[in-house]
Amino acid sequence: MFKIIVEKSPKSQIIMPRFLANFIPSKFFNLFSGSSSDNDNVHENVDGISIENIVNGIKNRKYDHIIFMCGAGISTCMFKIVFYLIQLIITAGIPDFRSPKTGLFHQLEKYNLPYPEAVFDVQFFSSNPKPFYHLAKNLLPDKFKATPCHYFMRLIHDKNQMLRLYTQNIDSLERIAGIPADKLVEAHGSFHTGHCINKECRKEYSFESMKKIVLDNDREDNVVYCEDCGSYVKPDIIFYGEVLPERFYRLYQRDFINCDLLIIMGTSLTVQPFASLVELVGPHIPRLMINKTRPSSGHFSRNNRDVFIKSETDSACLELAEKLGWRDELEKLINSDDSDNKT
């Protein structure tokens, strides 16, 4: 069963450097947030909106301009491990970058990185992309598979009740689940495409074409080069030194004022500017948050419109589908998944 709680904001809040704000999944950053235990400041939401109100509102189409905000907690992509390791190095100060115990990062020692996060620095990549592609080769899965959570959002879209899906994730699982590109705002970019870094070329490459090169064990050099000009090809994820996509800033200004239900999943709302989007919906618009840990900022508090489900996102979405009478439809979508043919 759901654990429905509304929580006070924690006493402390971490302030992240710009690089971490762009890249570290907030569920990992919460490990160092200094927040109190999960049992502190927990209150049942009995007087305001309930999960039953939200379920009935979706079922009766009271909510047909639903916005989703998603973080690393809904993802299965192994690349979030890279960001976690960088966080440990920078924020916790351990493990040491050159220690043999650090696994993949120890393997990067031969590249003489000036600092660990240079792997994701756009200027460093422009001069030496080999460390990045070394990590990509070791961490890219053979195939990406969308989760029940992704398919639940797809179901909301299929019922014409989704306004937009804003995601911090870079794995393109939303696309794999069949959510159209025009419904997505990939705030930190994605691996769906890559582009030549030569400004006079900018040829586009698909994820599949890049993956074939990156995972080719017969190649000594797994860097992706442009077929037309020979420059490096960079996946369209946001590196340090790059701004967020123009689409993010253009759409949120009009989307959130039209939102009638905000669903936040798999994020503790620590990464800016993404986290601040929750404040842009109207003051009486219900906000449902599904996450394993409490919100680690003051965005959620004791009030009559916020509901926090302490849960894994997949299990919560399966139960929501059950309550909505959509369980069979959801399972049909999941079982029809053909990730090998989608990117």
Secondary structure as GFF3:
##gff-version 3
##sequence-region A 1 343
A	DSSP	beta_strand	4	7	.	.	.	ID=ss1
A	DSSP	alpha_helix	18	23	.	.	.	ID=ss2
A	DSSP	alpha_helix	26	29	.	.	.	ID=ss3
A	DSSP	three_ten_helix	30	32	.	.	.	ID=ss4
A	DSSP	beta_strand	42	44	.	.	.	ID=ss5
A	DSSP	alpha_helix	51	59	.	.	.	ID=ss6
A	DSSP	beta_strand	66	70	.	.	.	ID=ss7
A	DSSP	three_ten_helix	72	74	.	.	.	ID=ss8
A	DSSP	alpha_helix	79	87	.	.	.	ID=ss9
A	DSSP	pi_helix	88	92	.	.	.	ID=ss10
A	DSSP	three_ten_helix	100	102	.	.	.	ID=ss11
A	DSSP	alpha_helix	104	107	.	.	.	ID=ss12
A	DSSP	three_ten_helix	108	111	.	.	.	ID=ss13
A	DSSP	three_ten_helix	116	120	.	.	.	ID=ss14
A	DSSP	alpha_helix	122	127	.	.	.	ID=ss15
A	DSSP	alpha_helix	130	139	.	.	.	ID=ss16
A	DSSP	alpha_helix	148	158	.	.	.	ID=ss17
A	DSSP	beta_strand	162	167	.	.	.	ID=ss18
A	DSSP	alpha_helix	173	176	.	.	.	ID=ss19
A	DSSP	three_ten_helix	181	183	.	.	.	ID=ss20
A	DSSP	beta_strand	184	186	.	.	.	ID=ss21
A	DSSP	beta_strand	189	196	.	.	.	ID=ss22
A	DSSP	beta_strand	204	206	.	.	.	ID=ss23
A	DSSP	alpha_helix	207	214	.	.	.	ID=ss24
A	DSSP	beta_strand	233	237	.	.	.	ID=ss25
A	DSSP	alpha_helix	246	255	.	.	.	ID=ss26
A	DSSP	three_ten_helix	256	258	.	.	.	ID=ss27
A	DSSP	beta_strand	261	265	.	.	.	ID=ss28
A	DSSP	three_ten_helix	274	280	.	.	.	ID=ss29
A	DSSP	beta_strand	287	291	.	.	.	ID=ss30
A	DSSP	beta_strand	306	310	.	.	.	ID=ss31
A	DSSP	alpha_helix	313	324	.	.	.	ID=ss32
A	DSSP	alpha_helix	327	335	.	.	.	ID=ss33
A	DSSP	three_ten_helix	339	341	.	.	.	ID=ss34
###
